[in-house]
Amino acid sequence: MEICDIGKMLLSAAKKHGATGARVIAGEEHSYGVVLEQGNVRPEITHSRWFTFAVHVGLRTATVATTTSSLAGLDRLAQKGVEMARASSDDPYAFLSNESLWQKNIDGLRTYLDLYDRSPRPTLAELEDSARALEDAVLSQEGITRIEGAVSAAVYRHDILLTSAGFEFEGEATSYMHGAGAVAGDGEAMVEGSKIETTTHRTNLRTPEQIGLIAAKRALARRGACSVSGGRMPVVFDILSSPQIISALFSAISGENVYSENTFLKEFLGKRICNEPIQIADHPHLPRMNKSRICDEDGVASRYTPIVVDGVLKTWLTSLKSAAKLGVVCTGHGGGQTGNIIVDNGDLSRDELIEDIPRGLLVTHLLGRGVDLPTGDYSFGAAGFLIENGKVSRPVDEMTIAGNLLDLFRTMRVANDRDMREAVSVPSIRVEDVTVAGKS
């Protein structure tokens, strides 16, 4: 039975058991691939289905989940959901989206986004060939001692969202991936580098040889990395680490965090948070991009959303519920979902961005989730390269960087090197006066 038919059965069963409203989110995924480790080939094949079912009884609601497709099991799930909702407390913000918030042209937008690759599916033998090509590319580089692993995989997914208010959405998406990890050196001198790339269409995926070469070069560039003395200095986050910095902004402007006053930006809507004319926006309707989407989990239409315009914070990212709590228009970010986040390029190259730094740090890797949202204070483990006299010099690791995100945003300048293949596309970012700690 198709998951859409099962979803409709759940809605009917909920109504039969006394629900006044319901929403079904379901997915079906078939994935397969080949993992290559130390010359050993391991095929991996999975098929899964899941259903998340939100039941409303007046102002009370409950959410249950299952992987079953049996008729008896679905009826029991609906009955359980209704019983749980009746036992919960009233929630004045527990309601379903209405037609005024829905996407008006789902079929046309689905065609435009082109998220499902209808070309012939790769065979396991072809994926094994790709994994071996990844391995060969990594090991072809002088100085590489071994490959940490190589993987080539394909994923085919079908999603639905149905509500008792009449909203119906079905979507399909494909995902193809090549990834490799490389090791240079041995013992305490061992360093690693990796590269993983995922696209919706096989023709947009770089070749295994290209991916393997990137992984190897990243490992080789880190040879001889060590900790160095710290201090207060400029820090440049390159395109590998800058998305993590920008992602912290999204948590800080989440509607739920704003409503609960769990964010250092709660008083900054409509105010300048960046001294430079920084532009940040959510672009959910870019063709063939992994995070493009038609609606959020509430069925609210996704749309282009300017987040920071000329350095000014323009919006919270709200779900149906958090928007109602805050008394603002819902932005279609239910479930914390965002589309493709893009930070506009600046005018300078990365080299030009660092050429006046006498001593600083170029960060390629951030470790940990070291952000305290109520205060904006952050502390991350970091690795990358020392900047000396305006040039990238030796590799460093076992460093710690710390500061406050508001100070970081206010001194932020961006280069012109963003990678539009990434769902969070952020150029290199320079910030000033960061506390850097390391070993002498």
C-alpha positions in Angstrom: 0.0 0.0 0.0 1.3 3.5 -0.9 2.2 5.8 2.0 -0.3 8.4 0.8 -3.1 5.8 1.0 -1.9 4.9 4.5 -1.8 8.6 5.5 -5.4 9.0 4.4 -6.4 6.0 6.4 -4.8 7.5 9.5 -6.8 10.7 9.1 -10.0 8.7 8.7 -9.2 6.6 11.8 -8.5 9.6 13.9 -11.8 11.2 13.0 -13.6 7.9 13.8 -12.0 7.9 17.3 -13.0 11.5 18.0 -10.2 13.7 16.7 -11.2 17.2 15.6 -8.1 17.5 13.4 -5.0 15.6 12.4 -1.8 15.8 10.4 0.2 13.0 8.9 3.9 13.3 7.9 5.3 10.2 6.3 8.3 9.1 4.3 9.6 6.1 2.4 13.3 5.8 1.6 15.3 3.3 -0.4 19.0 3.7 -0.1 21.9 1.6 -1.3 25.6 2.0 -1.6 29.1 0.6 -1.3 31.5 1.3 1.6 35.2 0.5 1.0 37.4 0.1 4.0 41.0 -1.2 3.9 40.2 -2.9 0.6 37.1 -4.6 1.9 33.8 -4.0 0.1 30.6 -3.7 2.1 27.4 -3.3 0.3 24.6 -1.5 2.3 21.0 -1.6 1.3 18.1 -0.3 3.4 14.4 0.3 2.9 12.3 2.1 5.5 8.9 3.7 6.0 7.9 6.0 8.9 4.7 7.9 9.9 4.4 10.8 12.3 0.9 11.5 13.3 -0.3 14.7 15.2 -3.9 14.4 16.6 -6.0 17.3 17.8 -9.0 17.1 20.1 -10.2 20.7 20.6 -7.2 22.6 22.0 -5.4 19.5 23.0 -2.9 17.7 20.9 -0.5 14.7 20.9 2.0 13.3 18.5 2.7 9.6 17.9 4.9 7.8 15.4 5.1 4.3 13.9 6.7 2.3 11.1 3.8 -0.2 10.8 1.6 -0.4 7.8 -0.9 -3.0 9.1 -4.5 -1.8 9.2 -5.0 -3.0 12.8 -1.8 -1.3 13.8 -2.8 2.0 12.2 -6.2 2.0 13.9 -4.6 1.4 17.3 -2.2 4.2 16.6 -5.0 6.6 15.8 -6.9 5.6 18.9 -3.7 6.0 21.1 -3.2 9.4 19.6 -6.7 10.6 20.5 -6.4 9.2 24.0 -3.1 10.9 24.5 -4.5 14.2 23.2 -7.5 14.0 25.6 -5.1 13.5 28.5 -2.9 16.5 27.6 -3.4 20.1 28.6 -5.1 22.8 26.5 -2.7 24.5 24.1 -4.3 27.6 22.4 -1.6 27.5 19.7 -2.3 23.9 18.6 -4.0 24.3 15.3 -3.6 23.3 11.7 -2.6 25.6 8.8 -5.4 26.9 6.7 -5.7 27.4 2.9 -4.4 31.0 3.0 -1.0 29.7 4.1 -0.6 26.8 1.6 1.5 26.7 -1.5 -0.8 27.6 -4.5 1.1 25.9 -7.3 2.6 22.7 -5.9 2.7 20.8 -9.3 4.4 23.7 -11.1 6.9 24.3 -8.3 7.7 20.5 -8.1 8.5 20.5 -11.8 10.6 23.6 -11.5 12.6 22.4 -8.5 13.5 19.1 -10.3 14.6 17.3 -7.2 14.1 13.8 -8.5 16.6 12.3 -10.9 14.7 10.1 -13.4 17.9 8.8 -15.2 18.7 5.1 -14.9 19.5 4.1 -11.3 23.2 3.1 -10.7 23.8 -0.5 -10.0 25.7 -1.7 -6.9 28.5 -2.7 -9.3 28.7 0.9 -10.6 28.8 2.2 -7.1 31.6 -0.2 -6.2 33.5 1.1 -9.2 33.0 4.6 -7.9 34.2 3.7 -4.4 37.3 2.0 -5.9 38.0 5.1 -8.0 37.8 7.2 -4.9 40.3 5.0 -3.2 42.7 5.0 -6.2 42.5 8.8 -6.4 43.4 9.2 -2.7 46.2 6.7 -2.7 47.7 8.2 -5.9 49.0 11.2 -4.0 52.5 11.0 -2.6 52.5 11.3 1.2 49.2 9.6 1.7 49.7 6.6 4.0 46.2 5.1 3.8 42.6 5.7 3.0 40.2 6.0 6.0 37.3 4.9 3.8 35.4 5.5 0.6 31.7 5.4 0.0 29.4 5.9 -3.0 25.6 5.8 -2.5 22.2 6.6 -3.9 19.0 7.5 -2.0 15.4 7.6 -3.4 12.8 9.2 -1.2 9.1 9.8 -1.3 7.4 12.1 1.3 3.8 13.1 2.0 2.1 15.6 4.2 -1.7 15.4 4.7 -4.0 17.3 7.0 -7.7 17.0 7.9 -8.0 20.6 6.8 -7.6 19.4 3.2 -3.9 20.0 2.6 -2.2 17.3 0.5 1.5 17.2 -0.6 3.5 14.5 -2.2 7.1 14.9 -3.1 10.0 12.8 -4.4 13.7 13.5 -4.1 17.0 11.7 -5.0 20.4 12.0 -3.5 23.7 10.8 -4.7 26.9 10.8 -2.7 30.6 10.3 -3.0 32.9 10.6 0.0 36.4 9.7 1.0 38.7 10.1 4.0 42.5 10.3 3.6 45.3 9.8 6.1 48.8 11.2 5.9 51.6 10.3 8.3 51.7 7.8 11.1 51.5 7.7 14.9 51.3 11.1 16.6 52.1 12.8 13.3 49.0 11.3 11.6 46.5 13.8 10.1 43.3 13.3 8.2 41.4 15.0 5.5 38.0 14.2 4.0 35.5 15.3 1.4 31.9 14.4 1.0 29.6 15.7 -1.7 25.9 15.1 -2.1 23.7 16.2 -5.1 20.2 15.6 -6.2 21.3 14.5 -9.7 24.2 12.2 -10.7 25.3 14.5 -13.5 25.9 17.3 -11.0 28.1 15.2 -8.8 31.8 15.7 -9.2 33.7 12.6 -10.3 35.1 10.1 -7.7 38.6 11.1 -8.9 37.9 14.8 -8.1 36.4 14.0 -4.7 39.3 11.7 -3.8 41.9 14.2 -4.8 40.3 16.9 -2.6 40.3 14.6 0.4 44.0 13.7 -0.2 45.1 17.3 -0.6 43.3 18.3 2.6 45.2 15.6 4.5 48.5 16.5 3.0 48.0 20.2 3.8 47.7 19.4 7.5 51.0 17.5 7.8 53.0 18.9 10.7 50.0 20.5 12.4 50.6 21.5 16.0 49.3 23.9 18.6 50.8 27.4 18.9 50.6 30.2 21.3 47.4 32.2 21.3 46.2 35.7 22.2 43.6 38.1 20.8 43.8 38.2 17.0 41.8 38.3 13.8 40.3 35.0 12.7 39.2 34.0 9.2 36.7 31.1 8.9 37.2 29.5 5.4 34.3 28.0 3.5 34.6 24.7 5.4 33.9 26.3 8.8 32.0 29.5 8.0 28.6 27.7 7.5 28.8 26.5 11.2 29.1 30.1 12.3 26.1 31.2 10.2 24.1 28.2 11.4 24.4 29.6 15.0 22.5 32.6 13.8 19.5 30.5 12.8 19.2 29.0 16.2 19.4 32.4 17.7 16.4 33.7 15.6 14.3 30.6 15.9 10.7 31.7 16.8 10.6 29.2 19.7 13.8 30.5 21.2 12.7 34.1 20.8 9.4 33.4 22.5 11.0 31.6 25.4 13.6 34.4 25.6 16.3 31.9 25.1 18.4 33.9 22.7 20.8 36.9 22.9 19.2 38.4 19.8 15.7 38.7 21.3 15.8 42.5 21.3 17.5 42.9 17.9 14.7 42.5 15.3 14.9 45.4 12.9 18.3 46.4 14.3 21.8 46.3 13.0 23.7 43.2 14.0 26.5 43.5 11.4 28.5 46.7 10.8 29.2 45.7 7.2 26.3 45.5 4.6 26.0 41.7 5.0 23.2 40.0 3.1 21.8 36.6 4.3 18.7 35.0 2.9 16.8 31.7 2.7 16.3 30.5 -0.9 14.0 27.4 -0.8 13.2 27.4 -4.5 16.6 26.8 -6.2 16.4 23.9 -8.8 18.2 20.7 -8.0 19.5 21.8 -4.6 19.4 19.4 -1.6 17.5 21.7 0.7 15.0 23.2 -1.7 11.5 22.6 -0.5 7.9 23.4 -1.2 6.4 23.7 2.3 7.3 23.1 5.9 6.0 20.4 8.2 2.9 22.5 8.9 2.0 22.8 5.2 2.9 26.5 5.2 4.4 27.6 1.8 8.1 28.1 1.7 9.2 31.3 0.2 12.3 33.5 -0.3 13.1 35.0 3.1 15.6 37.9 3.6 17.1 37.3 7.0 19.8 40.0 7.2 19.7 42.9 4.8 22.6 45.4 4.8 23.5 44.1 8.2 20.0 44.6 9.7 18.1 41.6 11.2 14.8 41.5 9.3 12.9 38.5 10.6 12.5 35.6 13.0 12.3 32.1 11.5 8.9 30.9 12.7 6.7 27.9 12.6 2.9 28.1 12.6 3.0 27.8 16.4 5.8 30.2 17.2 4.4 32.8 14.9 1.1 32.7 16.7 2.9 33.0 20.1 4.8 36.0 18.9 2.0 37.6 17.0 3.9 37.7 13.7 3.4 36.2 10.2 4.6 32.6 9.8 7.7 32.4 7.7 7.2 28.7 6.8 10.0 27.3 9.0 8.1 24.7 10.9 10.2 21.9 12.4 13.3 24.1 12.2 13.4 23.5 8.4 15.3 26.0 6.2 15.9 26.0 2.5 19.2 26.9 0.9 20.9 29.6 3.0 23.1 32.0 1.0 25.4 34.7 2.3 26.2 37.1 -0.5 29.8 37.3 -1.6 31.9 40.4 -0.7 34.3 42.1 -3.0 37.6 40.7 -1.8 39.2 37.3 -2.4 40.2 35.3 0.7 43.8 36.2 0.2 42.9 39.9 0.0 40.8 39.5 3.2 43.9 38.3 5.2 46.7 40.3 3.6 46.8 42.9 6.3 46.8 40.5 9.2 50.1 40.4 11.0 49.2 37.3 13.0 45.9 35.5 13.0 44.2 32.2 12.5 42.6 30.6 9.4 40.0 28.1 10.7 39.1 25.2 8.5 37.6 22.9 11.2 35.4 23.7 14.2 34.9 21.1 16.9 31.9 20.9 19.2 28.7 22.9 19.6 30.0 25.5 21.9 27.4 28.2 21.8 25.4 29.5 24.8 22.3 30.9 23.1 21.0 33.1 26.0 24.3 35.0 26.1 25.8 34.5 22.7 29.1 33.3 24.2 30.9 30.7 22.1 33.9 28.4 22.5 35.0 26.0 19.9 37.9 23.7 19.3 39.6 24.7 16.1 42.1 23.6 13.5 43.5 25.2 10.4 46.5 27.4 9.6 48.4 30.2 11.2 48.4 33.5 9.4 51.7 35.4 9.5 52.5 38.7 7.8 49.4 38.5 5.7 50.1 35.0 4.4 48.8 31.5 5.3 51.7 29.7 6.8 51.9 26.5 8.9 49.1 24.1 9.8 47.8 24.2 13.4 45.5 22.1 15.6 44.4 21.7 19.2 43.4 25.4 19.3 40.5 27.0 21.1 38.6 30.1 20.0 36.2 32.0 22.2 34.1 35.2 22.2 30.6 36.5 21.8 28.5 36.0 18.6 27.2 39.5 18.6 30.8 40.8 18.6 31.6 38.3 15.9 28.7 39.4 13.7 29.4 43.1 14.2 33.0 42.8 12.9 32.2 40.2 10.2 33.5 40.8 6.7 33.1 38.3 3.8 35.2 37.2 0.9 33.9 36.3 -2.6 34.6 32.5 -2.5 31.2 30.9 -1.6 30.5 27.5 -3.0 27.0 27.4 -4.5 27.0 23.6 -4.5 26.4 23.7 -0.7 23.0 24.1 0.9 24.5 26.6 3.3 26.6 28.6 1.0 28.8 31.0 2.9 32.0 32.7 1.8 35.1 33.0 4.0 34.4 35.2 7.0 36.9 37.5 8.8 36.2 38.6 12.3 38.3 40.7 14.7 39.7 40.5 18.2 38.9 36.8 18.9 40.4 35.1 21.9 42.6 32.2 20.7 44.2 29.7 23.0 46.8 27.1 22.2 50.0 25.6 23.5 53.3 27.5 23.3 
